[in-house]
Amino acid sequence: MAVTTEKKQKGIVRLREAGKVAVRLRFTGGAATADQFAAIADIAKRYSGGRIHLTTRQGIEIAPVAAERATELIADLEARGIPVAALGAVVRGVTACPGMLCRNGVIDAQALAQRIDEAFRDFQGAHAKIKITVAGCPNGCPKPAEHDLGICGIASVTVHPEGCTGCGACVERCKVGAITVEGTTVRLDENRCILCGGCALVCPSGTLTLDEKGFRLFAGGKMGRFPRLGQTVIPRLGDVGEVIAAMGDLLETYRDRGRKGERLGETFARTGWPEAAAVTGKPGRRSRT
């Protein structure tokens, strides 16, 4: 099936006012340095009267810019090592939460976002924009179910038979009622647990500890005029290599089956989900009693 190869001019977004554009920058995971921000501020003063817009997906636009100066502006950015966004039917900049910097994070979302960006930024054969995000835990702050592909960090919890002081910190932290404490005995309801690891992260005695960390893969989500939530296509992947391979399989199948202008989830809703998205889980928790 034919695929679209049409791309918008790199980094340039037309604005309502004739002759004016925005120049969009690309920051994987929303991460940038103070020096980059200082350089952007300096460039914006020269090209947009100092105006800058923060996008909803952790990017920056310098706007409004006179269209005839956009190429010059981009050259200035690239000379200072500041990346310009790709637009059109391509893999867009990968977004991510702070990951392990956050008290809730169980995976390094920032590092994984960089790996994903390196693996797929040059993906050829997209039929529409492809948006990807990485959440460090099941709180899902970057909204993994609202993207074409989304990753969520998960962690199993081990319950040790001794050491509990009955403080109740785990019970207070758990938002799904999966933990109960009777005296100094902790019980974990496997049917309720969502693998966020929060109970272990707040346990002061070491009775609860994080065990296996992994990744949950969502696919098929999008927002816009006709929003749809994606679905969990693989509930647990064991390592980053498996994440990259599974995402690559989904993207290649989308490339082969899709139609021009069709988002990933729309393609799979029409053609059926591929074998790469078969449900493959692992045991979620362990109790050492």
N, C-alpha and C positions, 0 to 999 in steps of 0.2 A: 504494500500500500504506500502511496506517495506520502512524503512528509514535507512540512513546510520548512524552508531554510531562510525565510525572510526575517530580518532582524532590524530593530530600530537602531538609529545611530547611537553609538555607545555613550551612555551617561546623560543624554540630552532629552528633556521632556518639554514638549510644547506647552505654553501657557495660554490663557484666554486672550491676553493682550497681544495683538499682532506684533511680530518682531521680537517677542520676549520668550525666553526659555528658562527652565531650571536645569542645573547640572547636578546630577545625583551621584553621591559617593557610596562606596561599598565598604562596610566594616563587618567582618565576620564575627558573629556573636555579640555585636555591639561594642566590641573592644577597640579602643583607640588610646593613644598616648597624649599626654599634655602638650608635647611638642607638635603633634599633628593638629590638635585643636588650635594651637597658637597660629600655625601656618594657615589653617582654614580661615581663621578670623582675619588674618592679614589679606588673604586673597579675596575674601568676601568684601572687605572695605574697598578694594580696587575695582571689583566687577559688579557688585550688587548693592552698593551703598551700605554694606555691612549687614545685610539681611541674610539670615540662615533659617532653615526650617528643619526640625527633627521629624522624621517620618515615623509611621506607625510600626515599621519593621526594623528599628534600630539603625536607620541610615540618616544621612544628612543631605539636604538639598541647598545649594546656593542659588538664590532666586530673589527677584527677577534679574535676569542677565540678558543683555542685548544679544540677539542670535548671532550677529556677525562676530561677537567676541568669545563665543563659547569654545571654539577650537583653541584659541589662545589661553583661555582659562584652564582647559583640560591639560594643556602642555605644562602650565605652571604647577598644577596639582601633581602630575606624574613626575615632574622634576624634583618634587619634594617627597616622593614616595607615597603619595596618597592615592589609593585606588579609586577608579571610576566604575560605577555600576554598569552591568550589562542589562539591557532591557529587551522586551519582546518575548518570543518563544524560546526561553533559555532557563537554566537553573538560576534563580535569583540568589541574592546574598543569604547565607544561612544565619538564622537568628538563634540565640541561646540565652538562658538565664546565667547567673554567676556560677552555678554549679557548686563545687565544694567550698567556695567562699561563703555561701549561705549556710545557716545552721541546719537547714533541712536537706541539703544536697547529699546524695549518695553516690553520684558519679561526677566526673570532671566534664561538665557540659561544654565548657569553653574549648578544651582540647579536642573533644569529639566533633564539635562544630568545625574546627579547623581541618580535621581529617576528612570530614564529609565535603567541605568546600574544595579541598585539594583533589578529591576523587571525582567530583562531578561538576565542577565549574565550567568545564569545557565539553560537557555532554552534548552530543549532536543528535538531532532528530526529535526534539520536543515539538509538540503540536500546539502548545500554549505555555504560558508561564508555569514554572514549577517552583513552589515555595516549600522550604524545608526548615524545621526548627528542632531544637534539642532542649528538653526539660530535665533538670537534675534530679527530680523526684516526682512522685505521683501528684503533688500539688499542681503541676502542669502550668506554671505561670506563663510560659511562652505559647500556651495553647496548642499542644501537639495534635489534637484531634481536629483542629481547624486549618491544617496545612495539607498539601498534597502528600507529603511524607513527614512524619513526626516521630521523635524518639523520646522516651520517658525512662529515666533511671529508676530501677527497683532494687530492693534488697531483702533477702530472707533474714529472719531473726531466729537466733538460738535461745531457748529458755534453759538456763542452768538450774539444777535442783536446789542449790544452796546459795546463801548470801543475801537474799531479799530482806530488806528492813521493813517492808510494809509501808513505805513512804507514799505510795500512790502516784508518783510522778508519771509513770507509764500510762496509768489509767486516765489521768488528766490530759496527757498529750494525745492519746488515740482518739481520733474524730469519728471512728466507725464502730466503737464499742467492741473491739476485738480482744481487749485485755481485761482480765479481772484479777483481783488480788484478794485472797482470803487469808488473813493473818500474814504469814510470810510465804505463802504459796502463790505463784503466778501461773495463770492459765492463759493460753493464746488460742483464740477461736480461728482456726484456719479458714473457715468458710467466710468470715467477715474480713480478715486481714487483706489489705490492698498492697502490701509489700513496700510501704513507705519508709520503714526503718525508724520512724520517729520515736517509738518506745525505747529502742536500744540507745538512741542518741541522747536521751535524757536520763537514762538509768544510772544512778550514782554508785550503785553497788557492783555493777558488772553481772548482775543476774541475767540481763538481756544484752546480747551482743549481736552486731551485724555479722551475718554469715556470707552467703553467696550474693554478690552483686551482679546485676544484669541489666538488660535493656528491653523495653517493650516497644514494638513497632506499630505505629498507626499509619494508615494510608487512606487517601481519597477525600480528605476534607478540603473545604474552601469557604471563603466568605463572599462578600460582594452582593450583587443583586439577588442571587439565588443561593443562599448559604446552605451547606450541608456538612454534617459532622462526618469525619472519617471513622473507620472501624479499626479495632485491634486485629491486625492480620497475623502477627506473630507475638504471642504473649510473653515469650522470654527468649532472648538471645544471650549467649554466654560471654562474648567478648566483642571488641571493636571490629575485628576481622569479619565476624559473622554479620554484624550490622551493615558494614560496607557491602558485603556480598549480597545480602538480602535486598538492600536498597537498589543495588545494581541490577539484580534480576527483575525487580518491579519496573525500573525505568526502561530497561531493554524491551520488556513485554509491552509497555505503554508505547514505546517508539514503533513497535511492529504492528500494533493493533489500532492505534489511535487515528483520529481524523483531524484535519486542520481546525484549530480553534477549540479543540476538546481538551478539557482538563483531565488529569490522570484518573480521578474518581469517576468521571463521566464515562471514560473509556471502559473501565472495568465494570461499571453498572450495566453497560450495553453488552459487553462481550463475556462477562464472567470473570471472577478473580482467578489469577494464575496459580499454578501449583506452588510457586515460591511463597504464596501467602497462606499455605495450609497451616492449620492450628498445630503448633508444636510446643507443648509446655514442659516444664520440669517441676519436680516437687518444690513447693514454695517455702517451707519452713522446717526447722528441725527442733526437736525437744530432747535434751540430754537428761534423762531421768534414770 
